[in-house]
Amino acid sequence: MPITNERVTGYGFLRPMYADPHFPDQVVDAGRAILLRLCERIEAEQPPDLAALYALTQAATEEFNHLEAAFEAAGSGIETVAREWIAEAFWFVASAYGFADADVEELIATREW
């Protein structure tokens, strides 16, 4: 299902990570794909409230948990700055779909990074 939200289609997900050579592009690409799949799920399922949105974002966060091993294998990792960039991307997604009042910590509550 193609994403129809124009704010999302024009957004540069994880752009700061692509600009930093510490983060390998192929692993950042996998993170970007997680975020885009999250957007597709939001558009398909249209969560009616924050609880439903949090269920979707936390599932995507768990995918990022698994991605940590790929970062480490590439000599990188999800460290402090990357955590902030990833959290910002999750908040952007929530905001773009009308949930500007979402708590960023709750969006990524299942994180292990």
Order of alpha helices (4+ residues) and beta strands (2+ residues): alpha-alpha-alpha-alpha-alpha-alpha
